[in-house]
Amino acid sequence: MEFWIWLSNALGPGSPRVNDVVACFETAEHFYAEKKNGFRQIDFLTQAEKKKLCDASLSDALRLKEKTLDHGYRILTPDQKEYPNRLRNIYAMPAVLYVDGELEGMDQNVAVAIVGARKCSDYGRTVAAQLGFQLARMGAVVVTGMARGIDGAAHEAALRAGGSTVAVLGCGLDIVYPPEHTAIRREIPKRGAVISEFALGEKPEGFHFPIRNRLMSALSLGVVVVEGELTSGSLITANYALEQGKDVFAVPGSVLSGLSKGPFRLLQAGAIPVSCANDILEEYRYRYAAKIDWRQDSALQIQPVAPEKKAPVRQDPAPVVLIREKRPLPADADAGVREIYEVLSEIPVNVDEIVARTQKNPAEVLTALSELEIMGFVSANAGKRFCIS
């Protein structure tokens, strides 16, 4: 277990190298044995990654393991049978999953992710509550991120229905964010699980959330976007769902509202329109017949939900997740640099993917990315993944 923690500490959550390690070595312990040779024979590692792995301490990983277990949390790694298979088959599978609660049977469950705006409308909050309540009552697991707005409404409604819900965090399990969700955080492990690939003490940094979003979609059969702007994190989760071959659903909203732009764009692209849980579960009626309780259907009504209460504490000066607009490059920017910049968005992508999209030489791509990073237009993330700044 400590070897997987060492690997995660060295390369950071969201690194695609975990897939390579599993494919070539099966376990992190076998991979760790290459440290004595400085990982010189490992072709899939960059020099920077080799240095990080050599510098990372196994004793630090052992201390983190003990601290996590002392808190009463569990640690799942890819060599354990309890590790969800739905996570084994994605790009950048997590090396470590810290768990408070129970994930057993997740691969057999009808899990549905509900995502949307933090600063949602009353309409969005009511719809999220309705869907969370209906899905939970009918036997589905509601997956979301415990953020303000849509996430919180879906979690709370699923708990109110007596169902199961899973929260995927962008911080360590020992940090409650936002603080007004303390009660939800306490209740979720009793009916499901709170999970994270970030170690204890990791704060909710902005770049953590796109990384965690891929796990929300991976654990689910489909993702429902309730509200969100075109540049919102909800669209990032929907894009991950498409990459992973999952279903994408969208709730129609007012064409006069900016919060409807994200779902409307998804509907234009072929997302499945949603007005109630039936629209979602109908997609899984036959594949998961034993998991869906259709007898609950006729009794379910929209669950009214009051506006979200604000905690009597000082609010953060700015949102944790900064929604970034794509800035235009200077007029004199090189054409090759401009072409690479065009394929980048808020969603961090690996260099290999950029090479595939642009059909350019890897060295040319790396040079252009370095230039864009120096100019302040691009940010580098864990696992040599790049996104707009």
C-alpha positions in Angstrom: 0.0 0.0 0.0 2.8 2.4 0.9 4.4 2.0 -2.5 1.2 3.2 -4.2 1.2 6.2 -1.9 4.8 6.9 -2.7 3.9 6.8 -6.4 1.0 9.2 -6.0 3.1 11.5 -3.8 5.9 11.6 -6.4 3.8 12.1 -9.6 0.7 13.7 -8.1 -3.0 12.8 -8.6 -4.1 12.6 -12.2 -0.8 11.2 -13.5 -1.3 8.9 -16.6 1.9 7.0 -15.6 -0.1 4.9 -13.1 -1.6 3.1 -16.1 1.9 2.5 -17.5 3.1 1.1 -14.1 0.2 -1.3 -13.8 0.6 -2.4 -17.4 4.3 -3.1 -17.1 4.9 -3.9 -13.5 1.4 -4.8 -12.1 2.3 -3.4 -8.6 4.0 -0.2 -7.4 6.3 -2.4 -5.2 7.8 -4.0 -8.3 8.1 -0.6 -9.9 9.8 0.8 -6.8 12.6 -1.8 -7.2 13.7 0.2 -10.3 14.6 3.1 -8.1 18.0 1.7 -7.3 18.8 2.1 -11.0 17.4 5.6 -11.2 14.6 4.3 -13.5 17.1 4.6 -16.3 15.5 1.6 -18.2 11.9 2.9 -18.0 11.1 4.4 -21.4 7.7 5.8 -20.5 9.1 8.2 -17.9 10.4 11.7 -18.6 13.6 12.8 -17.0 11.6 15.1 -14.7 9.4 12.3 -13.6 12.4 10.0 -12.9 13.8 12.8 -10.7 10.5 13.2 -8.8 10.3 9.4 -8.2 13.9 9.3 -7.0 13.4 12.2 -4.7 10.1 10.9 -3.2 10.5 9.2 0.2 8.9 5.9 1.1 9.1 6.8 4.7 6.8 9.8 4.0 4.4 7.5 2.4 4.5 5.2 5.4 3.7 8.1 7.7 0.8 9.2 5.5 -0.5 5.6 5.5 -0.5 5.4 9.3 -2.0 8.8 9.7 -4.9 8.0 7.3 -5.6 4.7 9.0 -5.5 6.3 12.4 -8.3 8.7 11.2 -10.4 5.6 10.5 -10.3 6.0 6.8 -9.5 3.2 4.3 -7.0 3.2 1.4 -7.7 1.4 -1.9 -5.0 0.7 -4.5 -5.1 -0.9 -7.9 -3.8 -4.2 -6.7 -6.7 -4.7 -4.3 -9.9 -6.5 -5.3 -12.0 -3.8 -3.6 -10.6 -1.1 -5.9 -13.5 -0.2 -8.4 -13.0 -1.7 -11.8 -14.7 1.4 -13.2 -11.5 3.3 -12.3 -9.1 0.7 -13.7 -10.2 1.4 -17.3 -9.8 5.2 -17.4 -7.0 7.5 -18.5 -4.9 8.3 -15.4 -6.4 5.8 -13.0 -5.8 6.9 -9.4 -2.8 5.2 -7.7 -4.5 5.7 -4.3 -8.1 6.2 -3.3 -8.7 7.5 0.2 -12.2 6.3 1.4 -14.5 7.2 4.3 -17.4 4.8 4.0 -18.1 1.8 1.8 -17.5 1.5 -2.0 -18.1 -2.3 -2.2 -20.4 -3.2 -5.0 -19.9 0.1 -6.8 -19.2 -1.7 -10.1 -22.6 -3.4 -10.0 -24.6 -0.3 -9.0 -26.6 2.1 -11.2 -24.5 5.2 -10.3 -25.4 8.5 -11.7 -23.4 11.7 -11.4 -25.3 15.0 -10.9 -23.3 18.1 -11.6 -24.0 21.8 -12.0 -23.3 25.4 -11.0 -22.2 26.3 -7.6 -24.1 29.6 -7.9 -27.2 27.9 -9.2 -30.7 29.2 -9.6 -33.6 28.2 -7.4 -34.9 26.2 -10.4 -31.6 24.4 -10.7 -31.4 23.6 -7.0 -35.0 22.2 -7.0 -34.4 20.1 -10.1 -31.1 18.7 -8.6 -33.0 17.9 -5.4 -35.8 16.2 -7.4 -33.4 14.1 -9.4 -31.3 13.2 -6.3 -34.4 12.1 -4.4 -35.9 10.2 -7.2 -32.7 8.4 -8.2 -31.9 7.4 -4.6 -35.5 6.2 -3.9 -35.4 4.0 -7.1 -32.1 2.4 -6.1 -29.5 4.4 -7.9 -26.3 5.8 -6.3 -26.0 9.6 -6.6 -22.5 10.6 -7.3 -21.4 14.3 -7.1 -18.7 16.5 -5.6 -20.1 18.0 -2.4 -19.7 21.5 -3.7 -22.1 24.4 -3.1 -25.3 24.6 -5.2 -26.3 21.7 -7.4 -23.9 19.2 -5.7 -25.1 19.9 -2.2 -28.8 19.8 -3.2 -28.4 16.4 -4.9 -26.5 14.9 -1.9 -29.0 16.2 0.6 -32.0 14.9 -1.3 -30.4 11.5 -1.8 -29.9 11.3 2.0 -33.4 12.5 2.7 -34.7 9.7 0.4 -32.8 7.1 2.5 -30.6 6.2 -0.5 -26.9 6.0 -1.2 -24.6 8.8 -2.3 -20.9 9.1 -3.0 -19.0 12.4 -2.8 -15.7 12.9 -4.7 -13.6 15.6 -3.1 -11.0 17.9 -4.5 -9.2 18.0 -1.1 -8.1 15.7 1.7 -10.8 13.7 3.5 -10.0 15.6 6.7 -11.0 18.9 5.2 -14.7 19.9 5.0 -15.2 22.1 2.0 -17.4 24.1 1.9 -17.8 24.4 5.7 -21.6 24.7 5.5 -21.7 21.1 4.3 -20.3 19.7 7.6 -23.6 17.8 8.3 -23.7 16.3 4.8 -20.1 15.3 5.1 -20.8 13.5 8.4 -23.9 11.7 7.0 -22.7 10.5 3.6 -20.3 7.7 4.8 -23.3 6.2 6.7 -25.1 5.7 3.3 -22.2 5.5 0.9 -18.7 7.0 0.8 -16.7 10.2 0.7 -13.6 9.6 -1.5 -10.5 11.5 -2.6 -7.2 10.8 -4.3 -5.7 13.8 -2.5 -3.8 13.1 0.8 -4.9 14.2 4.2 -4.2 17.9 4.6 -4.5 18.8 0.9 -6.5 22.0 0.6 -9.2 22.5 -2.1 -7.0 24.2 -4.7 -8.5 25.3 -8.0 -6.6 22.9 -10.2 -7.7 19.9 -8.1 -11.3 20.0 -9.3 -10.8 19.2 -13.0 -8.6 16.3 -11.8 -11.3 15.0 -9.5 -14.0 15.4 -12.1 -12.8 12.4 -14.1 -13.4 10.2 -11.1 -17.0 11.4 -10.8 -17.8 10.4 -14.4 -15.7 7.2 -14.2 -17.6 5.8 -11.2 -21.0 6.6 -12.9 -22.9 5.1 -15.8 -23.9 8.6 -16.9 -23.5 12.3 -16.0 -26.4 14.7 -15.6 -25.7 18.4 -16.1 -28.3 20.5 -14.4 -27.0 24.0 -14.9 -23.7 25.5 -16.0 -22.0 28.1 -18.1 -20.2 27.1 -21.3 -16.9 27.3 -19.4 -18.1 25.6 -16.2 -16.6 22.6 -14.4 -19.8 20.8 -15.2 -18.9 20.7 -18.9 -15.4 19.4 -17.9 -17.1 16.4 -16.2 -19.4 15.9 -19.2 -16.3 15.9 -21.5 -14.6 13.3 -19.3 -17.8 11.2 -19.5 -17.7 11.3 -23.3 -14.1 10.3 -23.3 -14.8 7.4 -21.0 -17.8 6.2 -23.1 -20.4 7.2 -20.5 -23.9 8.6 -21.1 -24.4 12.4 -20.9 -27.7 13.8 -19.9 -28.8 17.5 -19.7 -31.6 19.3 -18.0 -33.3 22.0 -20.3 -33.6 25.4 -18.8 -34.6 28.9 -19.7 -32.9 30.3 -22.9 -32.7 33.6 -21.1 -30.4 32.2 -18.4 -26.6 32.0 -18.8 -26.8 28.9 -16.6 -28.7 27.1 -19.3 -26.0 27.6 -21.9 -24.0 24.5 -20.9 -26.9 22.1 -20.9 -28.2 23.6 -24.1 -24.8 23.1 -25.8 -24.8 19.5 -24.7 -28.4 18.9 -26.0 -27.3 20.3 -29.3 -24.5 17.8 -29.4 -26.8 14.8 -28.7 -27.1 14.7 -24.9 -30.2 12.9 -23.5 -32.8 15.5 -22.3 -33.9 15.0 -18.7 -37.0 16.0 -16.8 -37.1 13.3 -14.1 -35.2 10.3 -13.0 -37.2 8.0 -15.4 -35.5 9.7 -18.3 -32.1 8.6 -16.9 -33.0 5.2 -15.5 -34.8 4.1 -18.7 -31.3 3.9 -20.3 -30.4 1.1 -17.8 -33.8 -0.6 -17.4 -32.7 -3.9 -18.9 -28.9 -4.0 -18.1 -29.6 -3.3 -14.5 -33.2 -4.5 -14.1 -32.6 -6.0 -10.6 -31.1 -2.7 -9.3 -34.0 -0.3 -10.3 -37.1 -0.2 -8.2 -39.8 1.0 -10.7 -42.5 0.6 -8.0 -41.3 3.9 -6.5 -41.9 5.7 -9.8 -45.5 6.8 -9.4 -45.1 8.0 -5.8 -42.2 10.3 -6.5 -43.0 14.0 -6.7 -40.7 17.1 -7.0 -39.1 17.7 -3.6 -39.2 21.4 -2.8 -36.0 22.6 -1.3 -35.3 25.8 0.5 -32.6 28.2 -0.7 -29.2 27.0 0.5 -28.3 28.2 4.0 -25.1 30.2 4.3 -22.7 29.4 7.0 -22.1 32.1 9.6 -18.4 32.2 8.8 -16.3 34.4 6.6 -16.5 33.4 3.0 -13.5 32.9 0.8 -12.5 36.1 -1.0 -12.9 34.3 -4.3 -14.2 30.9 -5.5 -11.9 28.0 -5.3 -12.4 27.1 -8.9 -11.6 29.9 -11.2 -13.5 29.8 -14.5 -11.0 31.0 -17.2 -11.9 32.5 -20.5 -9.5 31.7 -23.4 -7.5 34.8 -24.1 -6.5 35.7 -27.6 -2.8 35.3 -28.4 -0.7 38.3 -29.5 -1.0 39.2 -33.1 2.6 38.3 -33.8 2.4 34.8 -32.2 3.9 32.0 -34.3 1.4 30.0 -36.4 2.6 26.7 -35.0 2.2 28.0 -31.4 -1.3 29.4 -32.3 -2.3 26.0 -33.7 -1.4 24.2 -30.5 -3.1 26.8 -28.4 -6.3 26.3 -30.3 -6.6 22.7 -29.1 -6.2 23.6 -25.4 -9.1 24.4 -23.0 -9.8 24.3 -19.3 -9.5 20.5 -19.3 -5.9 19.5 -18.8 -4.7 17.3 -21.6 -1.5 15.2 -21.9 1.2 16.0 -24.4 0.6 12.8 -26.3 -3.0 13.8 -26.8 -1.9 17.3 -28.1 0.5 15.6 -30.5 -2.3 13.3 -31.8 -4.7 16.2 -32.3 -2.2 18.5 -34.1 -0.2 15.8 -35.9 2.9 17.7 -35.0 6.3 16.5 -33.8 6.5 16.0 -30.0 9.5 18.2 -29.7 7.7 21.0 -31.6 4.7 20.6 -29.3 6.8 20.7 -26.1 8.6 23.8 -27.4 5.4 25.6 -28.2 3.9 24.6 -24.8 7.0 26.0 -23.0 6.7 29.2 -25.0 3.0 29.5 -24.1 3.7 28.8 -20.5 6.4 31.5 -20.4 3.9 33.9 -22.0 1.3 33.1 -19.3 -1.3 31.6 -21.6 -0.8 27.9 -20.5 -0.5 26.1 -17.2 1.3 22.8 -16.6 -0.5 20.2 -14.4 0.4 16.9 -12.9 1.3 14.2 -15.4 2.5 16.7 -18.0 -1.0 17.8 -18.7 -1.6 21.3 -20.0 -4.6 23.7 -19.9 -5.2 27.4 -20.5 -4.3 29.8 -17.8 
